[in-house]
Amino acid sequence: KKPIGIYMNAGALWVVLWITVDRYAWQASSPLFAGVASVATLLLLLCLASALRTRLRRLRHPIQPSNGEPAA
């Protein structure tokens, strides 16, 4: 099973991070929008960390089938 949630979170984080940098640093400066984008960036970072933690936990402790056979 592929960790699609990790890829989606990382992609969204990348986009929102660059929007934040753009609003703070370059010609399209907008402090209010930059603040909102900063909060969104932080939330996406937390989502990515959670997805990574869940993925690592599943890799370390695979779920065993109820019939007693090892997980494939």
CHARMM-style PDB file with segment names, atoms N, HN, CA, C and O in Angstrom:
ATOM      1  N   LYS     1       0.848  -1.184   0.000  1.00  0.00      PROA
ATOM      2  CA  LYS     1       0.000   0.000   0.000  1.00  0.00      PROA
ATOM      3  C   LYS     1       0.888   1.239   0.000  1.00  0.00      PROA
ATOM      4  O   LYS     1       1.810   1.351   0.809  1.00  0.00      PROA
ATOM      5  N   LYS     2       0.610   2.161  -0.902  1.00  0.00      PROA
ATOM      6  HN  LYS     2      -0.139   2.070  -1.559  1.00  0.00      PROA
ATOM      7  CA  LYS     2       1.422   3.368  -1.025  1.00  0.00      PROA
ATOM      8  C   LYS     2       0.937   4.456  -0.066  1.00  0.00      PROA
ATOM      9  O   LYS     2      -0.262   4.586   0.177  1.00  0.00      PROA
ATOM     10  N   PRO     3       1.869   5.229   0.473  1.00  0.00      PROA
ATOM     11  CA  PRO     3       1.497   6.284   1.425  1.00  0.00      PROA
ATOM     12  C   PRO     3       1.042   7.559   0.715  1.00  0.00      PROA
ATOM     13  O   PRO     3       1.726   8.580   0.771  1.00  0.00      PROA
ATOM     14  N   ILE     4      -0.111   7.500   0.048  1.00  0.00      PROA
ATOM     15  HN  ILE     4      -0.667   6.670   0.002  1.00  0.00      PROA
ATOM     16  CA  ILE     4      -0.591   8.634  -0.740  1.00  0.00      PROA
ATOM     17  C   ILE     4      -0.849   9.864   0.130  1.00  0.00      PROA
ATOM     18  O   ILE     4      -0.672  10.990  -0.336  1.00  0.00      PROA
ATOM     19  N   GLY     5      -1.261   9.670   1.377  1.00  0.00      PROA
ATOM     20  HN  GLY     5      -1.405   8.755   1.755  1.00  0.00      PROA
ATOM     21  CA  GLY     5      -1.504  10.794   2.272  1.00  0.00      PROA
ATOM     22  C   GLY     5      -0.255  11.620   2.521  1.00  0.00      PROA
ATOM     23  O   GLY     5      -0.319  12.843   2.638  1.00  0.00      PROA
ATOM     24  N   ILE     6       0.878  10.944   2.601  1.00  0.00      PROA
ATOM     25  HN  ILE     6       0.930   9.950   2.507  1.00  0.00      PROA
ATOM     26  CA  ILE     6       2.144  11.649   2.808  1.00  0.00      PROA
ATOM     27  C   ILE     6       2.464  12.492   1.583  1.00  0.00      PROA
ATOM     28  O   ILE     6       2.872  13.646   1.714  1.00  0.00      PROA
ATOM     29  N   TYR     7       2.286  11.932   0.406  1.00  0.00      PROA
ATOM     30  HN  TYR     7       1.954  10.995   0.300  1.00  0.00      PROA
ATOM     31  CA  TYR     7       2.580  12.673  -0.826  1.00  0.00      PROA
ATOM     32  C   TYR     7       1.658  13.879  -0.975  1.00  0.00      PROA
ATOM     33  O   TYR     7       2.108  14.960  -1.354  1.00  0.00      PROA
ATOM     34  N   MET     8       0.389  13.705  -0.684  1.00  0.00      PROA
ATOM     35  HN  MET     8       0.023  12.827  -0.376  1.00  0.00      PROA
ATOM     36  CA  MET     8      -0.561  14.811  -0.810  1.00  0.00      PROA
ATOM     37  C   MET     8      -0.268  15.915   0.205  1.00  0.00      PROA
ATOM     38  O   MET     8      -0.317  17.099  -0.128  1.00  0.00      PROA
ATOM     39  N   ASN     9       0.034  15.526   1.439  1.00  0.00      PROA
ATOM     40  HN  ASN     9       0.074  14.564   1.710  1.00  0.00      PROA
ATOM     41  CA  ASN     9       0.371  16.517   2.457  1.00  0.00      PROA
ATOM     42  C   ASN     9       1.643  17.272   2.097  1.00  0.00      PROA
ATOM     43  O   ASN     9       1.704  18.491   2.250  1.00  0.00      PROA
ATOM     44  N   ALA    10       2.650  16.562   1.623  1.00  0.00      PROA
ATOM     45  HN  ALA    10       2.600  15.571   1.498  1.00  0.00      PROA
ATOM     46  CA  ALA    10       3.910  17.207   1.258  1.00  0.00      PROA
ATOM     47  C   ALA    10       3.709  18.169   0.088  1.00  0.00      PROA
ATOM     48  O   ALA    10       4.278  19.261   0.083  1.00  0.00      PROA
ATOM     49  N   GLY    11       2.911  17.777  -0.895  1.00  0.00      PROA
ATOM     50  HN  GLY    11       2.449  16.890  -0.890  1.00  0.00      PROA
ATOM     51  CA  GLY    11       2.646  18.645  -2.037  1.00  0.00      PROA
ATOM     52  C   GLY    11       1.881  19.898  -1.643  1.00  0.00      PROA
ATOM     53  O   GLY    11       2.212  20.998  -2.086  1.00  0.00      PROA
ATOM     54  N   ALA    12       0.867  19.735  -0.818  1.00  0.00      PROA
ATOM     55  HN  ALA    12       0.598  18.842  -0.458  1.00  0.00      PROA
ATOM     56  CA  ALA    12       0.090  20.893  -0.363  1.00  0.00      PROA
ATOM     57  C   ALA    12       0.948  21.820   0.495  1.00  0.00      PROA
ATOM     58  O   ALA    12       0.853  23.043   0.388  1.00  0.00      PROA
ATOM     59  N   LEU    13       1.782  21.231   1.341  1.00  0.00      PROA
ATOM     60  HN  LEU    13       1.859  20.237   1.427  1.00  0.00      PROA
ATOM     61  CA  LEU    13       2.682  22.032   2.170  1.00  0.00      PROA
ATOM     62  C   LEU    13       3.632  22.842   1.306  1.00  0.00      PROA
ATOM     63  O   LEU    13       3.868  24.018   1.582  1.00  0.00      PROA
ATOM     64  N   TRP    14       4.177  22.234   0.273  1.00  0.00      PROA
ATOM     65  HN  TRP    14       3.985  21.279   0.049  1.00  0.00      PROA
ATOM     66  CA  TRP    14       5.108  22.919  -0.633  1.00  0.00      PROA
ATOM     67  C   TRP    14       4.435  24.142  -1.276  1.00  0.00      PROA
ATOM     68  O   TRP    14       5.018  25.226  -1.315  1.00  0.00      PROA
ATOM     69  N   VAL    15       3.221  23.962  -1.772  1.00  0.00      PROA
ATOM     70  HN  VAL    15       2.748  23.082  -1.741  1.00  0.00      PROA
ATOM     71  CA  VAL    15       2.504  25.051  -2.444  1.00  0.00      PROA
ATOM     72  C   VAL    15       2.193  26.185  -1.463  1.00  0.00      PROA
ATOM     73  O   VAL    15       2.461  27.350  -1.756  1.00  0.00      PROA
ATOM     74  N   VAL    16       1.635  25.850  -0.313  1.00  0.00      PROA
ATOM     75  HN  VAL    16       1.417  24.904  -0.075  1.00  0.00      PROA
ATOM     76  CA  VAL    16       1.243  26.881   0.645  1.00  0.00      PROA
ATOM     77  C   VAL    16       2.474  27.582   1.228  1.00  0.00      PROA
ATOM     78  O   VAL    16       2.432  28.778   1.516  1.00  0.00      PROA
ATOM     79  N   LEU    17       3.556  26.842   1.398  1.00  0.00      PROA
ATOM     80  HN  LEU    17       3.590  25.870   1.164  1.00  0.00      PROA
ATOM     81  CA  LEU    17       4.789  27.461   1.891  1.00  0.00      PROA
ATOM     82  C   LEU    17       5.287  28.525   0.916  1.00  0.00      PROA
ATOM     83  O   LEU    17       5.687  29.609   1.340  1.00  0.00      PROA
ATOM     84  N   TRP    18       5.269  28.233  -0.375  1.00  0.00      PROA
ATOM     85  HN  TRP    18       4.944  27.352  -0.720  1.00  0.00      PROA
ATOM     86  CA  TRP    18       5.732  29.215  -1.349  1.00  0.00      PROA
ATOM     87  C   TRP    18       4.775  30.393  -1.481  1.00  0.00      PROA
ATOM     88  O   TRP    18       5.210  31.513  -1.752  1.00  0.00      PROA
ATOM     89  N   ILE    19       3.492  30.161  -1.296  1.00  0.00      PROA
ATOM     90  HN  ILE    19       3.138  29.252  -1.077  1.00  0.00      PROA
ATOM     91  CA  ILE    19       2.543  31.279  -1.269  1.00  0.00      PROA
ATOM     92  C   ILE    19       2.859  32.181  -0.074  1.00  0.00      PROA
ATOM     93  O   ILE    19       2.843  33.406  -0.193  1.00  0.00      PROA
ATOM     94  N   THR    20       3.146  31.570   1.072  1.00  0.00      PROA
ATOM     95  HN  THR    20       3.160  30.575   1.168  1.00  0.00      PROA
ATOM     96  CA  THR    20       3.503  32.341   2.261  1.00  0.00      PROA
ATOM     97  C   THR    20       4.759  33.162   2.029  1.00  0.00      PROA
ATOM     98  O   THR    20       4.796  34.351   2.343  1.00  0.00      PROA
ATOM     99  N   VAL    21       5.789  32.529   1.478  1.00  0.00      PROA
ATOM    100  HN  VAL    21       5.759  31.563   1.222  1.00  0.00      PROA
ATOM    101  CA  VAL    21       7.042  33.239   1.208  1.00  0.00      PROA
ATOM    102  C   VAL    21       6.792  34.386   0.232  1.00  0.00      PROA
ATOM    103  O   VAL    21       7.324  35.481   0.411  1.00  0.00      PROA
ATOM    104  N   ASP    22       5.992  34.139  -0.788  1.00  0.00      PROA
ATOM    105  HN  ASP    22       5.560  33.249  -0.933  1.00  0.00      PROA
ATOM    106  CA  ASP    22       5.677  35.176  -1.772  1.00  0.00      PROA
ATOM    107  C   ASP    22       4.990  36.368  -1.116  1.00  0.00      PROA
ATOM    108  O   ASP    22       5.327  37.516  -1.406  1.00  0.00      PROA
ATOM    109  N   ARG    23       4.044  36.108  -0.247  1.00  0.00      PROA
ATOM    110  HN  ARG    23       3.770  35.176  -0.011  1.00  0.00      PROA
ATOM    111  CA  ARG    23       3.287  37.195   0.378  1.00  0.00      PROA
ATOM    112  C   ARG    23       4.117  37.977   1.385  1.00  0.00      PROA
ATOM    113  O   ARG    23       3.859  39.160   1.606  1.00  0.00      PROA
ATOM    114  N   TYR    24       5.103  37.343   1.995  1.00  0.00      PROA
ATOM    115  HN  TYR    24       5.312  36.382   1.816  1.00  0.00      PROA
ATOM    116  CA  TYR    24       5.961  38.060   2.936  1.00  0.00      PROA
ATOM    117  C   TYR    24       7.088  38.818   2.232  1.00  0.00      PROA
ATOM    118  O   TYR    24       7.414  39.940   2.619  1.00  0.00      PROA
ATOM    119  N   ALA    25       7.674  38.221   1.218  1.00  0.00      PROA
ATOM    120  HN  ALA    25       7.409  37.310   0.904  1.00  0.00      PROA
ATOM    121  CA  ALA    25       8.960  38.710   0.725  1.00  0.00      PROA
ATOM    122  C   ALA    25       8.904  39.513  -0.572  1.00  0.00      PROA
ATOM    123  O   ALA    25       9.657  40.475  -0.719  1.00  0.00      PROA
ATOM    124  N   TRP    26       8.057  39.156  -1.495  1.00  0.00      PROA
ATOM    125  HN  TRP    26       7.446  38.373  -1.375  1.00  0.00      PROA
ATOM    126  CA  TRP    26       8.159  39.751  -2.812  1.00  0.00      PROA
ATOM    127  C   TRP    26       7.148  40.854  -3.040  1.00  0.00      PROA
ATOM    128  O   TRP    26       6.570  41.370  -2.083  1.00  0.00      PROA
ATOM    129  N   GLN    27       6.930  41.215  -4.256  1.00  0.00      PROA
ATOM    130  HN  GLN    27       7.399  40.796  -5.033  1.00  0.00      PROA
ATOM    131  CA  GLN    27       6.139  42.395  -4.611  1.00  0.00      PROA
ATOM    132  C   GLN    27       4.674  42.294  -4.197  1.00  0.00      PROA
ATOM    133  O   GLN    27       4.038  43.317  -3.944  1.00  0.00      PROA
ATOM    134  N   ALA    28       4.148  41.122  -4.126  1.00  0.00      PROA
ATOM    135  HN  ALA    28       4.665  40.291  -4.331  1.00  0.00      PROA
ATOM    136  CA  ALA    28       2.738  40.947  -3.784  1.00  0.00      PROA
ATOM    137  C   ALA    28       2.558  40.891  -2.266  1.00  0.00      PROA
ATOM    138  O   ALA    28       1.873  40.004  -1.755  1.00  0.00      PROA
ATOM    139  N   SER    29       3.165  41.825  -1.550  1.00  0.00      PROA
ATOM    140  HN  SER    29       3.722  42.545  -1.965  1.00  0.00      PROA
ATOM    141  CA  SER    29       3.147  41.812  -0.092  1.00  0.00      PROA
ATOM    142  C   SER    29       1.741  42.091   0.445  1.00  0.00      PROA
ATOM    143  O   SER    29       1.119  43.099   0.112  1.00  0.00      PROA
ATOM    144  N   SER    30       1.263  41.179   1.277  1.00  0.00      PROA
ATOM    145  HN  SER    30       1.768  40.360   1.548  1.00  0.00      PROA
ATOM    146  CA  SER    30      -0.039  41.325   1.914  1.00  0.00      PROA
ATOM    147  C   SER    30       0.065  40.713   3.313  1.00  0.00      PROA
ATOM    148  O   SER    30      -0.022  39.492   3.447  1.00  0.00      PROA
ATOM    149  N   PRO    31       0.247  41.523   4.350  1.00  0.00      PROA
ATOM    150  CA  PRO    31       0.464  40.996   5.701  1.00  0.00      PROA
ATOM    151  C   PRO    31      -0.678  40.119   6.218  1.00  0.00      PROA
ATOM    152  O   PRO    31      -0.424  39.092   6.848  1.00  0.00      PROA
ATOM    153  N   LEU    32      -1.908  40.500   5.966  1.00  0.00      PROA
ATOM    154  HN  LEU    32      -2.114  41.334   5.455  1.00  0.00      PROA
ATOM    155  CA  LEU    32      -3.035  39.697   6.444  1.00  0.00      PROA
ATOM    156  C   LEU    32      -3.051  38.328   5.767  1.00  0.00      PROA
ATOM    157  O   LEU    32      -3.179  37.299   6.430  1.00  0.00      PROA
ATOM    158  N   PHE    33      -2.922  38.329   4.456  1.00  0.00      PROA
ATOM    159  HN  PHE    33      -2.818  39.165   3.917  1.00  0.00      PROA
ATOM    160  CA  PHE    33      -2.911  37.062   3.711  1.00  0.00      PROA
ATOM    161  C   PHE    33      -1.701  36.218   4.104  1.00  0.00      PROA
ATOM    162  O   PHE    33      -1.800  34.995   4.201  1.00  0.00      PROA
ATOM    163  N   ALA    34      -0.562  36.868   4.329  1.00  0.00      PROA
ATOM    164  HN  ALA    34      -0.482  37.862   4.251  1.00  0.00      PROA
ATOM    165  CA  ALA    34       0.642  36.145   4.740  1.00  0.00      PROA
ATOM    166  C   ALA    34       0.440  35.491   6.102  1.00  0.00      PROA
ATOM    167  O   ALA    34       0.913  34.377   6.325  1.00  0.00      PROA
ATOM    168  N   GLY    35      -0.244  36.155   7.000  1.00  0.00      PROA
ATOM    169  HN  GLY    35      -0.629  37.060   6.819  1.00  0.00      PROA
ATOM    170  CA  GLY    35      -0.526  35.569   8.312  1.00  0.00      PROA
ATOM    171  C   GLY    35      -1.421  34.349   8.208  1.00  0.00      PROA
ATOM    172  O   GLY    35      -1.174  33.330   8.854  1.00  0.00      PROA
ATOM    173  N   VAL    36      -2.459  34.454   7.394  1.00  0.00      PROA
ATOM    174  HN  VAL    36      -2.660  35.281   6.870  1.00  0.00      PROA
ATOM    175  CA  VAL    36      -3.365  33.311   7.188  1.00  0.00      PROA
ATOM    176  C   VAL    36      -2.611  32.160   6.529  1.00  0.00      PROA
ATOM    177  O   VAL    36      -2.788  31.003   6.912  1.00  0.00      PROA
ATOM    178  N   ALA    37      -1.776  32.467   5.544  1.00  0.00      PROA
ATOM    179  HN  ALA    37      -1.633  33.407   5.232  1.00  0.00      PROA
ATOM    180  CA  ALA    37      -0.993  31.428   4.873  1.00  0.00      PROA
ATOM    181  C   ALA    37       0.003  30.793   5.837  1.00  0.00      PROA
ATOM    182  O   ALA    37       0.290  29.601   5.727  1.00  0.00      PROA
ATOM    183  N   SER    38       0.526  31.562   6.769  1.00  0.00      PROA
ATOM    184  HN  SER    38       0.292  32.530   6.858  1.00  0.00      PROA
ATOM    185  CA  SER    38       1.448  31.008   7.767  1.00  0.00      PROA
ATOM    186  C   SER    38       0.744  29.993   8.663  1.00  0.00      PROA
ATOM    187  O   SER    38       1.300  28.941   8.976  1.00  0.00      PROA
ATOM    188  N   VAL    39      -0.462  30.311   9.066  1.00  0.00      PROA
ATOM    189  HN  VAL    39      -0.914  31.166   8.811  1.00  0.00      PROA
ATOM    190  CA  VAL    39      -1.243  29.376   9.887  1.00  0.00      PROA
ATOM    191  C   VAL    39      -1.541  28.112   9.080  1.00  0.00      PROA
ATOM    192  O   VAL    39      -1.439  27.003   9.605  1.00  0.00      PROA
ATOM    193  N   ALA    40      -1.909  28.274   7.809  1.00  0.00      PROA
ATOM    194  HN  ALA    40      -1.992  29.174   7.382  1.00  0.00      PROA
ATOM    195  CA  ALA    40      -2.182  27.114   6.955  1.00  0.00      PROA
ATOM    196  C   ALA    40      -0.928  26.261   6.785  1.00  0.00      PROA
ATOM    197  O   ALA    40      -1.008  25.033   6.779  1.00  0.00      PROA
ATOM    198  N   THR    41       0.223  26.904   6.647  1.00  0.00      PROA
ATOM    199  HN  THR    41       0.288  27.902   6.652  1.00  0.00      PROA
ATOM    200  CA  THR    41       1.482  26.173   6.517  1.00  0.00      PROA
ATOM    201  C   THR    41       1.760  25.365   7.774  1.00  0.00      PROA
ATOM    202  O   THR    41       2.162  24.204   7.692  1.00  0.00      PROA
ATOM    203  N   LEU    42       1.548  25.968   8.928  1.00  0.00      PROA
ATOM    204  HN  LEU    42       1.221  26.910   8.994  1.00  0.00      PROA
ATOM    205  CA  LEU    42       1.767  25.264  10.189  1.00  0.00      PROA
ATOM    206  C   LEU    42       0.833  24.061  10.323  1.00  0.00      PROA
ATOM    207  O   LEU    42       1.262  22.983  10.734  1.00  0.00      PROA
ATOM    208  N   LEU    43      -0.440  24.244   9.976  1.00  0.00      PROA
ATOM    209  HN  LEU    43      -0.788  25.119   9.642  1.00  0.00      PROA
ATOM    210  CA  LEU    43      -1.390  23.133  10.056  1.00  0.00      PROA
ATOM    211  C   LEU    43      -1.028  22.001   9.097  1.00  0.00      PROA
ATOM    212  O   LEU    43      -1.147  20.827   9.444  1.00  0.00      PROA
ATOM    213  N   LEU    44      -0.588  22.355   7.895  1.00  0.00      PROA
ATOM    214  HN  LEU    44      -0.491  23.309   7.613  1.00  0.00      PROA
ATOM    215  CA  LEU    44      -0.178  21.317   6.940  1.00  0.00      PROA
ATOM    216  C   LEU    44       1.082  20.588   7.414  1.00  0.00      PROA
ATOM    217  O   LEU    44       1.230  19.386   7.191  1.00  0.00      PROA
ATOM    218  N   LEU    45       1.973  21.309   8.060  1.00  0.00      PROA
ATOM    219  HN  LEU    45       1.853  22.285   8.242  1.00  0.00      PROA
ATOM    220  CA  LEU    45       3.165  20.677   8.613  1.00  0.00      PROA
ATOM    221  C   LEU    45       2.786  19.671   9.704  1.00  0.00      PROA
ATOM    222  O   LEU    45       3.360  18.585   9.777  1.00  0.00      PROA
ATOM    223  N   LEU    46       1.828  20.031  10.540  1.00  0.00      PROA
ATOM    224  HN  LEU    46       1.361  20.914  10.480  1.00  0.00      PROA
ATOM    225  CA  LEU    46       1.350  19.105  11.566  1.00  0.00      PROA
ATOM    226  C   LEU    46       0.679  17.874  10.945  1.00  0.00      PROA
ATOM    227  O   LEU    46       0.856  16.754  11.424  1.00  0.00      PROA
ATOM    228  N   CYS    47      -0.089  18.095   9.876  1.00  0.00      PROA
ATOM    229  HN  CYS    47      -0.233  19.005   9.487  1.00  0.00      PROA
ATOM    230  CA  CYS    47      -0.733  16.967   9.174  1.00  0.00      PROA
ATOM    231  C   CYS    47       0.307  16.037   8.567  1.00  0.00      PROA
ATOM    232  O   CYS    47       0.164  14.816   8.632  1.00  0.00      PROA
ATOM    233  N   LEU    48       1.355  16.609   7.976  1.00  0.00      PROA
ATOM    234  HN  LEU    48       1.471  17.601   7.923  1.00  0.00      PROA
ATOM    235  CA  LEU    48       2.418  15.794   7.389  1.00  0.00      PROA
ATOM    236  C   LEU    48       3.142  15.003   8.463  1.00  0.00      PROA
ATOM    237  O   LEU    48       3.429  13.821   8.272  1.00  0.00      PROA
ATOM    238  N   ALA    49       3.441  15.634   9.587  1.00  0.00      PROA
ATOM    239  HN  ALA    49       3.208  16.594   9.742  1.00  0.00      PROA
ATOM    240  CA  ALA    49       4.113  14.932  10.688  1.00  0.00      PROA
ATOM    241  C   ALA    49       3.243  13.788  11.202  1.00  0.00      PROA
ATOM    242  O   ALA    49       3.751  12.707  11.501  1.00  0.00      PROA
ATOM    243  N   SER    50       1.944  14.019  11.304  1.00  0.00      PROA
ATOM    244  HN  SER    50       1.531  14.897  11.061  1.00  0.00      PROA
ATOM    245  CA  SER    50       1.027  12.971  11.754  1.00  0.00      PROA
ATOM    246  C   SER    50       0.970  11.815  10.759  1.00  0.00      PROA
ATOM    247  O   SER    50       0.974  10.652  11.162  1.00  0.00      PROA
ATOM    248  N   ALA    51       0.918  12.125   9.463  1.00  0.00      PROA
ATOM    249  HN  ALA    51       0.915  13.070   9.136  1.00  0.00      PROA
ATOM    250  CA  ALA    51       0.889  11.079   8.438  1.00  0.00      PROA
ATOM    251  C   ALA    51       2.177  10.261   8.448  1.00  0.00      PROA
ATOM    252  O   ALA    51       2.145   9.040   8.299  1.00  0.00      PROA
ATOM    253  N   LEU    52       3.307  10.937   8.624  1.00  0.00      PROA
ATOM    254  HN  LEU    52       3.333  11.929   8.745  1.00  0.00      PROA
ATOM    255  CA  LEU    52       4.585  10.225   8.696  1.00  0.00      PROA
ATOM    256  C   LEU    52       4.655   9.335   9.926  1.00  0.00      PROA
ATOM    257  O   LEU    52       5.118   8.197   9.849  1.00  0.00      PROA
ATOM    258  N   ARG    53       4.195   9.853  11.063  1.00  0.00      PROA
ATOM    259  HN  ARG    53       3.819  10.777  11.125  1.00  0.00      PROA
ATOM    260  CA  ARG    53       4.208   9.058  12.294  1.00  0.00      PROA
ATOM    261  C   ARG    53       3.333   7.819  12.149  1.00  0.00      PROA
ATOM    262  O   ARG    53       3.725   6.730  12.566  1.00  0.00      PROA
ATOM    263  N   THR    54       2.143   7.980  11.557  1.00  0.00      PROA
ATOM    264  HN  THR    54       1.825   8.865  11.218  1.00  0.00      PROA
ATOM    265  CA  THR    54       1.244   6.846  11.352  1.00  0.00      PROA
ATOM    266  C   THR    54       1.867   5.819  10.415  1.00  0.00      PROA
ATOM    267  O   THR    54       1.782   4.616  10.661  1.00  0.00      PROA
ATOM    268  N   ARG    55       2.498   6.295   9.333  1.00  0.00      PROA
ATOM    269  HN  ARG    55       2.568   7.272   9.133  1.00  0.00      PROA
ATOM    270  CA  ARG    55       3.127   5.384   8.376  1.00  0.00      PROA
ATOM    271  C   ARG    55       4.266   4.600   9.029  1.00  0.00      PROA
ATOM    272  O   ARG    55       4.381   3.390   8.834  1.00  0.00      PROA
ATOM    273  N   LEU    56       5.105   5.286   9.800  1.00  0.00      PROA
ATOM    274  HN  LEU    56       5.012   6.269   9.959  1.00  0.00      PROA
ATOM    275  CA  LEU    56       6.214   4.610  10.477  1.00  0.00      PROA
ATOM    276  C   LEU    56       5.711   3.604  11.504  1.00  0.00      PROA
ATOM    277  O   LEU    56       6.288   2.526  11.655  1.00  0.00      PROA
ATOM    278  N   ARG    57       4.650   3.948  12.202  1.00  0.00      PROA
ATOM    279  HN  ARG    57       4.182   4.823  12.080  1.00  0.00      PROA
ATOM    280  CA  ARG    57       4.079   3.027  13.189  1.00  0.00      PROA
ATOM    281  C   ARG    57       3.551   1.767  12.499  1.00  0.00      PROA
ATOM    282  O   ARG    57       3.711   0.662  13.016  1.00  0.00      PROA
ATOM    283  N   ARG    58       2.921   1.935  11.327  1.00  0.00      PROA
ATOM    284  HN  ARG    58       2.792   2.833  10.907  1.00  0.00      PROA
ATOM    285  CA  ARG    58       2.405   0.770  10.600  1.00  0.00      PROA
ATOM    286  C   ARG    58       3.533  -0.085  10.036  1.00  0.00      PROA
ATOM    287  O   ARG    58       3.401  -1.306   9.956  1.00  0.00      PROA
ATOM    288  N   LEU    59       4.633   0.537   9.645  1.00  0.00      PROA
ATOM    289  HN  LEU    59       4.740   1.529   9.710  1.00  0.00      PROA
ATOM    290  CA  LEU    59       5.769  -0.235   9.150  1.00  0.00      PROA
ATOM    291  C   LEU    59       6.437  -1.030  10.262  1.00  0.00      PROA
ATOM    292  O   LEU    59       6.901  -2.149  10.041  1.00  0.00      PROA
ATOM    293  N   ARG    60       6.483  -0.455  11.451  1.00  0.00      PROA
ATOM    294  HN  ARG    60       6.105   0.453  11.631  1.00  0.00      PROA
ATOM    295  CA  ARG    60       7.101  -1.143  12.593  1.00  0.00      PROA
ATOM    296  C   ARG    60       6.229  -2.250  13.144  1.00  0.00      PROA
ATOM    297  O   ARG    60       6.732  -3.299  13.547  1.00  0.00      PROA
ATOM    298  N   HSD    61       4.917  -2.025  13.167  1.00  0.00      PROA
ATOM    299  HN  HSD    61       4.508  -1.173  12.840  1.00  0.00      PROA
ATOM    300  CA  HSD    61       3.983  -2.982  13.763  1.00  0.00      PROA
ATOM    301  C   HSD    61       2.855  -3.269  12.781  1.00  0.00      PROA
ATOM    302  O   HSD    61       1.765  -2.710  12.907  1.00  0.00      PROA
ATOM    303  N   PRO    62       3.112  -4.144  11.797  1.00  0.00      PROA
ATOM    304  CA  PRO    62       2.051  -4.442  10.820  1.00  0.00      PROA
ATOM    305  C   PRO    62       0.849  -5.091  11.495  1.00  0.00      PROA
ATOM    306  O   PRO    62       0.997  -5.844  12.458  1.00  0.00      PROA
ATOM    307  N   ILE    63      -0.325  -4.798  10.987  1.00  0.00      PROA
ATOM    308  HN  ILE    63      -0.445  -4.186  10.205  1.00  0.00      PROA
ATOM    309  CA  ILE    63      -1.558  -5.354  11.520  1.00  0.00      PROA
ATOM    310  C   ILE    63      -1.641  -6.835  11.123  1.00  0.00      PROA
ATOM    311  O   ILE    63      -1.515  -7.185   9.950  1.00  0.00      PROA
ATOM    312  N   GLN    64      -1.852  -7.680  12.113  1.00  0.00      PROA
ATOM    313  HN  GLN    64      -1.954  -7.395  13.066  1.00  0.00      PROA
ATOM    314  CA  GLN    64      -1.963  -9.111  11.872  1.00  0.00      PROA
ATOM    315  C   GLN    64      -3.398  -9.462  11.491  1.00  0.00      PROA
ATOM    316  O   GLN    64      -4.341  -8.955  12.098  1.00  0.00      PROA
ATOM    317  N   PRO    65      -3.567 -10.320  10.495  1.00  0.00      PROA
ATOM    318  CA  PRO    65      -4.929 -10.779  10.151  1.00  0.00      PROA
ATOM    319  C   PRO    65      -5.538 -11.551  11.312  1.00  0.00      PROA
ATOM    320  O   PRO    65      -4.819 -12.100  12.146  1.00  0.00      PROA
ATOM    321  N   SER    66      -6.854 -11.591  11.364  1.00  0.00      PROA
ATOM    322  HN  SER    66      -7.439 -11.144  10.687  1.00  0.00      PROA
ATOM    323  CA  SER    66      -7.537 -12.252  12.473  1.00  0.00      PROA
ATOM    324  C   SER    66      -7.410 -13.768  12.428  1.00  0.00      PROA
ATOM    325  O   SER    66      -7.682 -14.425  13.433  1.00  0.00      PROA
ATOM    326  N   ASN    67      -7.004 -14.349  11.298  1.00  0.00      PROA
ATOM    327  HN  ASN    67      -6.782 -13.815  10.482  1.00  0.00      PROA
ATOM    328  CA  ASN    67      -6.886 -15.800  11.191  1.00  0.00      PROA
ATOM    329  C   ASN    67      -5.542 -16.315  11.693  1.00  0.00      PROA
ATOM    330  O   ASN    67      -5.297 -17.519  11.623  1.00  0.00      PROA
ATOM    331  N   GLY    68      -4.669 -15.458  12.194  1.00  0.00      PROA
ATOM    332  HN  GLY    68      -4.868 -14.479  12.251  1.00  0.00      PROA
ATOM    333  CA  GLY    68      -3.403 -15.871  12.779  1.00  0.00      PROA
ATOM    334  C   GLY    68      -2.249 -15.955  11.810  1.00  0.00      PROA
ATOM    335  O   GLY    68      -1.116 -16.191  12.230  1.00  0.00      PROA
ATOM    336  N   GLU    69      -2.503 -15.766  10.505  1.00  0.00      PROA
ATOM    337  HN  GLU    69      -3.423 -15.574  10.164  1.00  0.00      PROA
ATOM    338  CA  GLU    69      -1.413 -15.805   9.520  1.00  0.00      PROA
ATOM    339  C   GLU    69      -0.648 -14.494   9.541  1.00  0.00      PROA
ATOM    340  O   GLU    69      -1.229 -13.458   9.864  1.00  0.00      PROA
ATOM    341  N   PRO    70       0.651 -14.504   9.202  1.00  0.00      PROA
ATOM    342  CA  PRO    70       1.407 -13.257   9.169  1.00  0.00      PROA
ATOM    343  C   PRO    70       0.906 -12.328   8.073  1.00  0.00      PROA
ATOM    344  O   PRO    70       0.375 -12.772   7.054  1.00  0.00      PROA
ATOM    345  N   ALA    71       1.084 -11.033   8.301  1.00  0.00      PROA
ATOM    346  HN  ALA    71       1.514 -10.672   9.128  1.00  0.00      PROA
ATOM    347  CA  ALA    71       0.656 -10.040   7.315  1.00  0.00      PROA
ATOM    348  C   ALA    71       1.536 -10.133   6.082  1.00  0.00      PROA
ATOM    349  O   ALA    71       2.736 -10.381   6.194  1.00  0.00      PROA
ATOM    350  N   ALA    72       0.947  -9.934   4.897  1.00  0.00      PROA
ATOM    351  HN  ALA    72      -0.028  -9.733   4.806  1.00  0.00      PROA
ATOM    352  CA  ALA    72       1.697 -10.023   3.639  1.00  0.00      PROA
ATOM    353  C   ALA    72       2.441  -8.758   3.346  1.00  0.00      PROA
ATOM    354  OT1 ALA    72       3.122  -8.666   2.325  1.00  0.00      PROA
TER     355      ALA     72
END
